[in-house]
């Protein structure tokens, strides 16, 4: 993970804490996080859109939410029902 301008990196947050995710982003020299969740909400502390954007901003990382790239409702419903 070099964090060069032409790299696209991915990160998940399940099982992690906001502190650990932010640390990983900083260590990789990430300058922009694109949130592709259809619904940028989380029960995990710090991962909802406003909280996450604020924490990133404090660390000099830009935040952009691209809802159109998230999983549509039928897909989320299928996962909940175990039909995936």
C-alpha positions as CSV (number, residue, x, y, z in Angstrom):
1,X,0.0,0.0,0.0
2,X,2.0,3.0,-1.2
3,X,-0.8,5.6,-1.5
4,X,0.5,7.0,-4.8
5,X,-1.8,9.3,-6.8
6,X,-2.6,6.6,-9.4
7,X,-3.6,3.9,-6.9
8,X,-7.0,2.8,-5.8
9,X,-7.0,1.0,-2.5
10,X,-9.9,-0.6,-0.7
11,X,-10.7,-1.0,3.0
12,X,-13.5,-2.6,4.9
13,X,-14.4,-1.8,8.5
14,X,-16.3,-4.8,9.7
15,X,-14.5,-6.1,12.8
16,X,-12.4,-3.0,13.0
17,X,-12.5,0.2,15.1
18,X,-12.6,3.7,13.7
19,X,-9.2,4.3,15.3
20,X,-7.7,1.3,13.5
21,X,-9.3,2.2,10.1
22,X,-8.1,5.8,10.4
23,X,-4.6,4.6,11.3
24,X,-4.5,2.3,8.3
25,X,-5.6,5.1,6.0
26,X,-2.9,7.4,7.3
27,X,-0.2,4.8,7.1
28,X,-1.2,4.2,3.4
29,X,-1.0,8.0,2.8
30,X,-4.6,8.1,1.6
31,X,-5.8,11.6,0.6
32,X,-9.3,10.8,-0.4
33,X,-11.8,8.2,0.8
34,X,-14.8,7.4,-1.4
35,X,-17.6,5.9,0.5
36,X,-19.6,3.6,-1.8
37,X,-22.3,2.6,0.7
38,X,-25.8,3.1,-0.6
39,X,-26.7,4.1,3.0
40,X,-23.7,5.7,4.8
41,X,-25.0,4.7,8.2
42,X,-23.5,2.3,10.7
43,X,-24.2,1.0,14.1
44,X,-20.5,0.9,14.7
45,X,-19.3,4.1,16.5
46,X,-17.6,6.6,14.2
47,X,-18.6,5.0,10.8
48,X,-21.7,7.0,10.0
49,X,-21.3,9.6,7.3
50,X,-21.0,12.8,9.4
51,X,-18.8,11.2,12.0
52,X,-16.5,9.6,9.5
53,X,-16.2,12.7,7.3
54,X,-15.3,14.8,10.4
55,X,-12.7,12.3,11.6
56,X,-11.2,12.1,8.1
57,X,-11.1,15.9,7.8
58,X,-9.2,16.2,11.1
59,X,-6.6,14.0,9.6
60,X,-6.4,15.8,6.2
61,X,-8.3,13.1,4.3
62,X,-11.1,14.2,2.0
63,X,-14.4,12.4,2.1
64,X,-16.8,11.8,-0.8
65,X,-20.0,9.8,-0.7
66,X,-21.0,8.2,-4.1
67,X,-24.3,6.6,-3.3
68,X,-24.8,5.4,-6.8
69,X,-22.0,2.9,-6.4
70,X,-23.6,1.3,-3.4
71,X,-25.6,-1.9,-3.3
72,X,-29.2,-1.2,-4.3
73,X,-32.0,-2.1,-1.9
74,X,-32.9,-5.4,-3.6
75,X,-29.4,-6.6,-3.1
76,X,-29.3,-5.5,0.5
77,X,-32.6,-7.2,1.1
78,X,-31.3,-10.5,-0.5
79,X,-28.3,-10.4,1.8
80,X,-30.5,-10.0,4.9
81,X,-32.7,-12.9,3.7
82,X,-29.6,-15.1,3.1
83,X,-30.3,-15.3,-0.6
84,X,-26.8,-14.5,-1.8
